Amino acid sequence: MNTRISRRHFIKGVIYSSTALASGTGYYLANAQSTSPPGAAERLISIEVNGRTRRVDVMPQETLSYTLRNRLNLTGTKVACNRGECGACTVMVDDTALYACSLLTQQVKGKSITTVEGLRAANGTLHPVQQAFIEELSPQCGFCTPGQVVSAAALLMANPNPTREEARQALSGNLCRCGAYDHYLNGVMRAAELIS
Amino acid sequence: MTNMHIGQDFVPPDVEGKVTGDAKYVEDFRREGMVFARLLTSPMASARIVNIDASEALRMDGVLGILTAQDLPPSAPPENPMLALEYVTYIGQPILAIAAISDDIAENALDRIAIDYERRDFVTDPLVSLTEGGPDAYPEGNAMVAVVQEEYDENADVEGSITPVKWPAAEVEKFRNGREPEGVTFTGGWEYGDLEAQFAEADVIIEESFVTAGTPNHSMEPRSSMVYWENGKCYFYGSSQSQSAVNEGLAAMLGIEPENLCFINENTGGGFGSKGRTYPTMGVAGYFSRLLNRPIQLRITREEEFFIGVSRPGMQGWIKTGVRNDGTITAVDLIIVSDGGPSGRDSASSSAGHISVLYQPDAMRLRNIPIFTNTAPKGAQRGPGQNEMAVVLAPIIDKVAKAVNMDRVEFRRVNAPNSDSGIYERQGPMTSAFAAEAITKGAEQFDWQAKINQPRRRGNKVIGIGIGQGYHGAGGYGYDGLIRILPSGRILLHSGAGNLGTYSYAATVRAAAEVLQCSWENCEIVRGSTDLHLPNSSAQGGSNTTFTHTRTNYAAGMDAVNKLKEIAAAELGGVAEDYDIADERVFRISDSAVGLSYAEAAQKAIEMGGRYSGAEYPDDIHPITQRAVQGIAGTGLVGVAKDNLPQRGTPPGINVGFAEIELDLDTGKYEILNYLSVADCGTVVHPKGFSQQMHGGGVWGFGMAGTERHVYDPQNGLPANIGFYQSKPSTILDVPATMATTSVDIPDPINPIGARGIGEPSMGCAAAAVVSAISDALDGHVFNRAPITSDMIVNHVAQNGYGPQALKLNTF
């Protein structure tokens, strides 16, 4: 009777059919043995998150945002749309900013993930983007902020001296309902100064 | 004298957590034994629930139970029920909740629940329902006779009874074609002045119809809840704009005394009016947790947030404006039919108020009727009433100005309110108003004359220049302030204001720090949980926190200063008037070496007890504040007071926006080249926070002008936009790379630090300025509709006659 068609439902359908596990629910999958049946996705995988190798037991249809938030307790990554529209869940995968809600954790096996929690230096010093965002009062409600921080950090990694227009393009995948764009751009430009 | 804190930037204490990911929102909290609940929602716009069979779902491993309306206190329409009982009146309406040991199991279990529905006719367009023979959204009818509120509260539930109201088809047809319907029923309205006489005074009279779309609030954080109960006390983690203002309503919803509720709200991912007070799913989470005796997280998805997350009502209207040749408006006659959705929200009075404030007609009449439809529930959204009127009115005002050969800026300046102006039907006073000064300052900084005189046509592109205004009543009176000085010398500023992202919870307590003349580094803001002893606060909405709570914190600060002086006199001799404060000391004026540090005075306050330590408190403070004081009594010097400062009418937030756009005649798209907003908000308390609200409101306004709207399939009642991009808020690429903002900076005399709020009119002025610019680019064409989408522009340019489309609402 539930007519909602979410991306999650869609992904679930695809994975179930492709792995011949269509008879089970998520609960049955979660309680299955780690040894996967032939042709199925491996359950126990390694991903590198914020510089640490993490062994995680993930379901085949599990998104990276779900794994980060619910298995690794990295709740800095926010889920606002869960359908690839807003960018609140942006993380770096091998230094590229991507939507964690639209990646299956299985897809990033063996890759390096950086979340907003991983941007601070080991001694606790804030990343220049974080410092600049504080100085420019970039966030408002803050729910999109982790995604904005990660997108900005990824930009500055690839281009330490962006123009304001380049920064604008780089943040264009991150929706801010509060409309704090001007302050975020000020933050990115200040961060570039801090880095230089 | 330069203020220590007011008017200075600072770093609010929650910012670091927001940039590091440490800031916790509802879904980030966990509790031992926590289980997960999800909602089953209606797939139909209007139906009767015949049967619910959850037996298969309840047999699933890991499923713990369901909650239905049978488990909840009864509610009657038009109250938005926590869960539907017999009838569902919109797609997405919660029918039941199911709990399981994991979110996935709960979601999968929803698919195993069978519900039999009996379909009913539905309606998505108010005028369709209002026409004789048209369908009604509720079995009881389509309109509500509301109980008139003593004082308008945009967050309050609408109370009244439902009844059928129909207009003759011929009158609806007249209305659809921009003419005044006659002999028809309205359920609300107001009037002042001699309308007939003032229209007779007019040299020019212009009649126009208008339509504005409903728009979802689209808060980034869906309204999830996490709840647990311990020893009869409810611990509720909620996504809310407000803190203390939620307590009594939520306690009543859960059937408990307020002292048995601890409401925790550290951060909120946006609300924009939709989370001002309690909302129905809070009750679902609270009751379900109590039923199962388990901590519960009720997760609300993006789709669910679209439906239950509240939206702005659309309007269908008619306006008749009389104007003299000198540009002064003599009379305005206004009709508004509102899309009340299933909740009956109607902002028509506020829409009319926008006109009464900013254009000061000598006489005015509003006649209105909200009509229930089977669309998403309607509620407060940033500048409710005023902003949708601002966006659709701006080109009409431009047309009126043109009719009397007056420049658009000058026309608005001639009609602008001042500190002696009356507003709304009662023509009551404002605390102060400097709208003409804002217009003048903006026109100079924007270089209005040069911009309108520049060459406009650049190939297939044309430059449009626009001006818009926004207004919202921005503040209230009579709430409480609470501060505490510890024997360590640390100063605790207790804030009952919610953290909705404006940082006003932090900026307003700086009024107390200003009074105490203390260093900010020595202050700590206490906030975010009832158990931390927070004072009674207004709801955080309506741009009111700045005005309202600089007053309460000023009052609490003054109470603390007076007590410091009294303690010094008691300890060191003389009377309180012999003493003054500076550098966190209270000292004798005649010999500054004689005195006490704040820390020493706080220790003395504990020893003296009574009202100095909080063991006693004023009779007039709210019970919430009384409980807060009881909780901290004996820990230091307590400053607590109700805001009994002088009052004078409504504190207005007034904004003026100026926009320059480049419109592509081939595609109908436009780029906003320049945008300037000017605020008449008194003293700016927190410059960066001010900039955030001005720019953020501007971004909202751009969306309202061009891209945000509800759309429903009229055949099936299905919404076409349940995600962000089908009713698209502006992205970073839709707004100018830099935006300018400034303020008139004339202090308000009724606020002790001179401040008023500004968060909502910053949207209305931007939306109005952009549509004014679009109209200007198209030789003054009035679309009579908002938003103005690219297809409308292309059709107009192609002379396909795109106009108000016979006032159709909720469709393309």
Interface residues (C-beta under 8 A of the other chain):
Chain A: M1 N2 T3 R4 S6 R8 T25 G26 Y27 A30 M59 R69 N70 N73 L74 T75 G76 T77 K78 V79 A80 C81 N82 R83 E85 C86 A88 T115 V116 E117 L119 R120 L126 V129 Q130 F133 I134 E135 E136 L137 S138 P139 Q140 C141 G142 F143 C144 T145 P146 V149 R164 E165 R168 Q169 L171 S172 N174 L175 C176 R177 C178 G179 A180 Y181 D182 H183 Y184 L185
Chain B: D9 V11 P12 D14 V15 E16 G17 K18 V19 T20 G21 D22 A23 K24 Y25 E27 D28 R30 L40 T41 P43 M60 D61 G62 A100 S102 D103 D104 I105 E107 N108 L110 D111 I113 A114 I115 H218 S219 M220 E221 P222 N267 T268 G269 G270 F272 T301 R302 E303 L500 G501 T502 Y503 K688 G689 S691 Q692 H695 G696 G697 G698 V699 W700 G723 F724 Y725 P729 S730 T731 I732 L733 V735 A737 T738 M739
